[in-house]
Amino acid sequence: MALPNEYVAYHDYFIDTLNFFDKYQFLYNYSNVDILVNGVLERIPKEWLKLYAASSPIDRRRPISAIEEICDEYDKLLPTINSDSEKMHSEVTQEELKYEPIKCLGLKKYHEICNLSNVIGKVCKDNNTNFVIDLGCGLGYLSQMLFEKYGLQVLGIEGDKTRVIAAINRQNKFHKTSQGNVSYVQHFITIESAEKIIEFVHEFFPHCQNFYLIGLHACADLTIDAIKLFLNLERCKGLVIMPCCYHKMKMKENGVEEFLNIPLSDSLRLAYEKCHAVGFMRRPFLRLCCQRVTWTEIEQNTDSRAFHLLSRAVLQLFAHKEGAKLVKKKRRAVSKSESKKCNFESFLRNAISGYALQRLAGASGDFRCSEDENFNNDNAKSESGTAEAETTTTKDEGKIKHITDWENSTVDIVTLWNELGPNEFSAASLLIELQDSLQALGENLVLSDKLAYLHEQREKSKIQFDFKFLKVTDENISPRCYALLANKIE
Ligand SMILES: C[S@@+](CC[C@H](N)C(=O)[O-])C[C@H]1O[C@@H](n2cnc3c(N)ncnc32)[C@H](O)[C@@H]1O
């Protein structure tokens, strides 16, 4: 994970990559639920669809290979990982799979915890550190494994109180011997947290001097805050962190859809301004960047993914035509197994019980108002983040909320579905495959921004440190596989 060979300066790489994303923004710049509302499928060039139809399944292993026009540009921008120094992951051993406290976890999570703990264990050993601070520790899976496998002392800091309680309960149940060596505390980390962290260290591990900051799936701004804390905290000697959920990062409060921490580096900031990237480095772009799917999923599921994409988009189109919004009644409005069946009538029955249709006052349509307005914002939060449209109506829009009963609308919705033909299905499959490919490049851009930032900070500061991204998981098991490693040099 670095610049491709032909680039020396981050700025040049950022300009070319942003120009690429600018050119193909029609492929990702809308929420996927809105593709029919915004006519995204019609914007896919007919020539691409012909090439796609003629490509063999083998070609599709690399999704865009059929479309040479973008393939050539893409290849120049995406670096290949060819050095073992950039990879460090291993198979989960049989012994590890029997490890009682996390036996219940899926293979993916297991693989991540085992591999990241191996990297952290090695880095700490090489740098004579036996104390780490696990940022966003969740239920403490990684923290406990670090103690058990490598004898590290761990302070887990977690913003969510219920998770802190759950982590302590798990420790009492499975890891009694770690008490005193692994502690959990609630605190929401921000860039202002330096003093608080030192206070926690004094309180829980008074004999410990230096530490590493670590984190698995340090989501949203947490990774950026960790990078800044690494730079600001003298006692922090290193950082090993895996970022995620870029699209959940904080927005600026300037009325424009801009993120506080992206761009992070001056190099990307300059390129961003030059390429007017504010128009496309938006939530859908950042969501795309962190949504890598495995090759197995790509190969097995394109048809059912196209069905899922189109069926949800048809609901959205219907709601749009009625001047309404869809509001989830439960976390997963339509079950995964339902989507896989690829049967629209059955999907629709499920969707009608999973979503409510919320019509804005003044919009046309003949809906009965339901009594049940008991859907709160949490229920309305999208399970797929920005891939779904904003589904709540807020008071400040000056509109009154109506929850409408839409069971009697199925005929109209099925009519919309039946208007879709093979061309739409083919275009939806191609769109999915193209988005899959753009993902890796988008993620490289976001990760390179962090490298460029660290590079710039090193130039400006007196502290010497090295840093790199390391591939710590097998992408076929856990596709978001990079950890940022930084290490201060004494
Ligand atoms: C994706 S989960 C990962 C949990 C854990 N590291 C793991 O991999 O099992 C991210 C966790 O970070 C916590 N978190 C996110 N931002 C945080 C912040 N700024 N300060 C503290 N905790 C945070 C969330 O509450 C959540 O538990």
The ligand as a MOL file (V3000), in Angstrom:
LIG
                    3D

  0  0  0     0  0            999 V3000
M  V30 BEGIN CTAB
M  V30 COUNTS 27 29 0 0 0
M  V30 BEGIN ATOM
M  V30 1 C -16.0490 -1.4980 14.6150 0
M  V30 2 S -16.0150 -1.5330 16.3430 0 CHG=1
M  V30 3 C -14.5340 -2.4500 16.6680 0
M  V30 4 C -14.4750 -2.9840 18.0640 0
M  V30 5 C -13.2200 -3.7760 18.3980 0
M  V30 6 N -12.0210 -3.0220 18.1910 0
M  V30 7 C -13.1970 -5.0460 17.5940 0
M  V30 8 O -12.6140 -5.0720 16.5180 0
M  V30 9 O -13.8310 -6.0220 18.0260 0 CHG=-1
M  V30 10 C -15.4900 0.1170 16.6990 0
M  V30 11 C -15.5390 0.4120 18.1690 0
M  V30 12 O -14.9200 1.6470 18.3990 0
M  V30 13 C -15.7130 2.4110 19.2870 0
M  V30 14 N -15.3990 3.8080 18.9930 0
M  V30 15 C -15.5730 4.4500 17.8090 0
M  V30 16 N -15.1100 5.6990 17.8950 0
M  V30 17 C -14.6370 5.8540 19.1630 0
M  V30 18 C -14.0210 6.9160 19.8410 0
M  V30 19 N -13.8000 8.0650 19.2210 0
M  V30 20 N -13.6510 6.7360 21.1180 0
M  V30 21 C -13.8560 5.5440 21.7310 0
M  V30 22 N -14.4400 4.4990 21.1300 0
M  V30 23 C -14.8170 4.6420 19.8660 0
M  V30 24 C -17.1320 2.0010 18.9650 0
M  V30 25 O -18.0030 2.2430 20.0470 0
M  V30 26 C -16.9460 0.5190 18.6940 0
M  V30 27 O -17.0490 -0.2530 19.8600 0
M  V30 END ATOM
M  V30 BEGIN BOND
M  V30 1 1 1 2
M  V30 2 1 2 3
M  V30 3 1 2 10
M  V30 4 1 3 4
M  V30 5 1 4 5
M  V30 6 1 5 6
M  V30 7 1 5 7
M  V30 8 2 7 8
M  V30 9 1 7 9
M  V30 10 1 10 11
M  V30 11 1 11 12
M  V30 12 1 11 26
M  V30 13 1 12 13
M  V30 14 1 13 14
M  V30 15 1 13 24
M  V30 16 1 14 15
M  V30 17 1 14 23
M  V30 18 2 15 16
M  V30 19 1 16 17
M  V30 20 1 17 18
M  V30 21 2 17 23
M  V30 22 1 18 19
M  V30 23 2 18 20
M  V30 24 1 20 21
M  V30 25 2 21 22
M  V30 26 1 22 23
M  V30 27 1 24 25
M  V30 28 1 24 26
M  V30 29 1 26 27
M  V30 END BOND
M  V30 END CTAB
M  END
